[in-house]
């Protein structure tokens, strides 16, 4: 379980997160959504300790992440961040093996079990055929699949992903998010911009807006025109297709004033 309790964070005096709270229950996939600049990636960095909250507490299974070290942290959290790894001259297989580094002995190196876990992770993301290629020679979409494989090879209980569908074509977007959703024993928190993908593959959603939680709950609770229109500043129409909520978006109606938008936003606070 991932718990964020009244977390605040600022950059240079500018508030980025303000009293944010959320809970990701064991075995669920929680989508973190919201406009650019709403604080999604910052919140994820707080979860994996790249940043530290200036107020509040971030916990994994009731343990504050700030006290977790080394293998204890690696056993709990695996991360696929937006930042690319260094352009080191290593193969795809070696890149995925890095996910096993917390378990490898300092002198013994990677075991047969480590290599089997890495191979299985590459197979799960459909990238086993890339194993011997240099990581630097891959396309953006191929790199993304390899980074997800590295996280899966770590075999942590919780998985954090920051926009994992970037650079992927539509087929792989659905394939990878379907894979992530089916990790029944893993608690997943995933940042997504595509609300239709979030609707199809997440169990619950947390909508951030201007550093605060504008809405949280089920797909039906969060993805409504009344909630989304003031946050994104567009018109929203909801329907259903292929067994999931589908959203259509249109430009704001002519004559819609900023005062009306501000009034609607006030109702979200």
C-alpha positions in Angstrom: 0.0 0.0 0.0 1.2 3.5 -0.9 0.1 6.3 1.4 0.6 10.1 0.9 -0.6 12.1 3.9 -0.9 15.9 3.7 2.2 16.3 1.6 3.5 19.7 0.6 6.4 20.7 -1.6 7.8 23.9 -3.2 10.4 24.9 -5.7 12.1 28.2 -4.9 9.1 29.4 -2.9 6.6 28.4 -5.5 4.1 25.9 -4.1 4.0 22.7 -6.3 2.1 20.4 -4.0 -0.3 21.6 -1.3 -1.8 19.2 1.2 -1.9 16.2 -1.2 -3.3 13.0 0.2 -3.9 9.6 -1.6 -4.0 5.9 -0.9 -3.1 3.1 -3.4 -4.5 -0.1 -2.0 -2.5 -3.4 -2.4 -2.8 -5.0 -5.9 -4.5 -1.9 -7.5 -3.5 0.3 -10.4 -3.9 4.0 -9.5 -3.7 6.6 -12.3 -2.3 10.0 -11.5 -3.8 12.5 -13.9 -3.9 16.2 -14.4 -2.8 19.1 -16.6 0.9 19.9 -17.2 2.3 21.5 -14.2 -0.2 20.1 -11.7 2.5 18.3 -9.7 2.2 14.7 -10.9 5.9 14.0 -11.6 7.0 15.9 -8.5 4.7 13.7 -6.4 6.2 10.6 -8.0 9.7 11.8 -7.2 8.7 12.2 -3.6 7.5 8.6 -3.6 10.8 7.2 -4.7 12.9 9.6 -2.7 14.4 11.7 -5.5 12.9 14.6 -3.5 11.8 14.9 0.1 8.5 16.4 1.2 8.7 19.7 3.0 5.6 18.7 5.0 3.5 15.5 5.4 4.6 11.9 5.1 5.0 9.4 2.2 4.8 5.8 3.2 4.9 2.3 1.7 3.2 -0.4 3.7 3.0 2.0 6.7 6.8 2.6 6.6 7.9 6.2 5.7 10.1 6.0 2.6 12.7 8.2 4.1 13.8 5.4 6.5 14.0 2.8 3.8 17.5 2.1 2.5 19.2 -0.2 0.0 17.6 -3.6 -0.4 14.7 -2.6 1.8 13.8 0.2 -0.6 14.5 -1.9 -3.7 12.2 -4.7 -2.4 9.3 -2.2 -2.0 9.7 0.2 -5.0 10.6 -0.2 -8.7 10.5 3.0 -10.8 10.2 3.8 -14.5 11.0 7.5 -14.6 11.0 10.0 -17.5 14.7 10.5 -17.1 16.7 8.3 -19.4 19.7 6.3 -18.0 23.2 7.3 -18.9 24.2 6.6 -22.5 26.5 3.8 -21.4 27.7 1.2 -24.1 25.8 -1.7 -22.7 23.3 -4.2 -24.2 19.6 -4.4 -23.5 20.1 -7.6 -21.5 22.7 -5.8 -19.3 20.3 -2.8 -18.9 17.5 -5.1 -17.6 20.0 -6.9 -15.3 20.5 -3.6 -13.5 17.1 -4.3 -12.0 18.6 -7.2 -10.2 21.6 -5.2 -8.9 20.1 -4.9 -5.3 20.1 -8.7 -5.0 23.4 -9.4 -6.6 26.4 -10.2 -4.4 29.2 -7.7 -4.4 31.7 -10.4 -5.4 29.6 -13.1 -7.0 27.8 -10.9 -9.6 24.6 -11.9 -11.2 23.3 -15.4 -10.5 21.5 -17.7 -12.9 18.2 -16.7 -11.2 19.0 -13.0 -11.8 19.5 -13.7 -15.5 16.3 -15.8 -15.7 14.3 -13.0 -14.1 15.8 -10.4 -16.6 15.0 -12.7 -19.5 11.4 -13.3 -18.2 10.9 -9.5 -17.9 12.1 -8.9 -21.4 9.7 -11.6 -22.7 6.8 -10.0 -20.8 7.2 -6.7 -22.5 7.8 -8.3 -25.9 11.5 -7.3 -26.2 13.3 -10.6 -25.8 14.6 -10.3 -29.4 16.4 -7.1 -28.4 18.5 -8.7 -25.7 21.8 -8.5 -27.5 21.4 -5.1 -29.1 23.1 -1.9 -27.7 20.6 0.0 -25.6 21.7 3.2 -27.3 20.7 1.8 -30.7 17.1 1.5 -29.7 14.1 3.6 -30.8 12.3 5.6 -28.1 9.5 3.1 -27.9 11.9 0.2 -27.6 13.8 2.0 -24.8 10.6 2.5 -22.9 9.8 -1.2 -23.1 13.3 -2.1 -21.9 13.0 0.3 -18.9 9.7 -1.3 -17.9 11.4 -4.7 -18.2 14.2 -3.5 -15.9 11.6 -2.5 -13.3 9.8 -5.8 -13.6 13.0 -7.7 -13.2 13.5 -6.0 -9.8 10.4 -7.9 -8.6 9.4 -5.2 -6.1 6.0 -5.0 -4.5 5.2 -1.5 -5.8 5.7 -0.1 -9.2 5.9 3.7 -10.0 5.7 4.8 -13.6 6.0 8.3 -15.0 4.2 8.5 -18.4 5.3 5.0 -19.5 3.4 5.2 -22.8 5.6 8.1 -24.2 7.1 7.2 -27.6 4.9 4.1 -27.9 2.6 3.4 -30.8 -1.1 2.8 -29.9 -0.7 -1.0 -30.0 2.1 -1.1 -27.5 0.4 1.5 -25.3 -2.5 -0.9 -24.8 -0.3 -3.9 -24.5 2.0 -2.5 -21.8 -0.8 -0.9 -19.8 -2.7 -4.2 -19.9 0.4 -6.0 -18.7 0.8 -3.5 -15.8 -2.9 -3.8 -14.9 -2.6 -7.6 -14.7 0.3 -7.5 -12.1 -2.1 -8.7 -9.5 0.4 -8.8 -6.6 1.8 -5.4 -7.4 0.5 -2.0 -6.3 1.0 0.4 -9.2 0.9 4.2 -9.4 1.2 5.5 -12.9 1.3 9.0 -14.3 -0.8 9.3 -17.5 -1.8 12.2 -19.7 -4.2 10.1 -21.9 -7.4 10.0 -20.0 -8.9 7.3 -22.2 -6.0 5.0 -21.3 -6.4 5.9 -17.7 -10.1 5.0 -17.9 -9.4 1.6 -19.4 -6.4 0.4 -17.4 -6.6 2.0 -13.9 -8.7 0.8 -11.0 -8.8 4.3 -9.4 -7.8 7.8 -10.4 -6.3 10.8 -8.6 -6.7 14.1 -10.4 -4.2 16.8 -9.5 -4.9 20.5 -10.3 -2.6 23.4 -9.3 -0.9 21.2 -6.8 -4.0 19.9 -5.0 -6.2 16.8 -5.3 -9.2 18.0 -7.4 -10.9 14.6 -7.3 -10.1 11.0 -6.4 -12.0 7.8 -6.7 -13.4 5.4 -9.3 -13.3 6.0 -13.0 -17.0 6.9 -12.9 -16.5 9.3 -10.0 -13.6 11.2 -11.5 -14.0 11.3 -15.3 -17.1 13.4 -15.4 -17.7 16.7 -17.4 -18.4 18.6 -14.2 -15.0 17.7 -12.8 -12.8 17.6 -16.0 -14.1 20.7 -17.8 -13.0 23.3 -15.3 -9.6 21.6 -14.8 -8.7 21.2 -18.4 -10.6 24.2 -19.9 -12.3 22.1 -22.6 -15.7 20.6 -23.2 -16.0 16.9 -22.3 -18.4 14.2 -23.5 -18.4 10.8 -21.9 -19.6 7.5 -23.5 -18.6 3.9 -23.4 -16.8 1.7 -25.9 -15.1 -1.7 -25.7 -16.2 -2.1 -22.1 -14.7 1.1 -20.7 -15.4 4.8 -20.4 -14.4 6.9 -23.4 -14.0 10.6 -23.5 -14.4 13.1 -26.4 -13.0 16.6 -26.0 -13.9 19.8 -27.7 -12.8 23.5 -27.5 -14.4 25.7 -24.9 -17.6 27.2 -26.0 -17.3 30.7 -27.5 -18.2 33.3 -24.9 -17.2 31.2 -21.9 -15.6 33.7 -19.6 -12.6 33.1 -17.3 -14.9 34.1 -14.4 -17.2 31.1 -15.2 -14.2 28.8 -15.3 -12.8 30.2 -12.1 -16.2 29.7 -10.4 -16.3 26.1 -11.5 -12.8 25.5 -10.3 -13.7 26.9 -6.9 -16.3 24.1 -6.6 -13.4 21.5 -6.9 -11.5 22.9 -3.9 
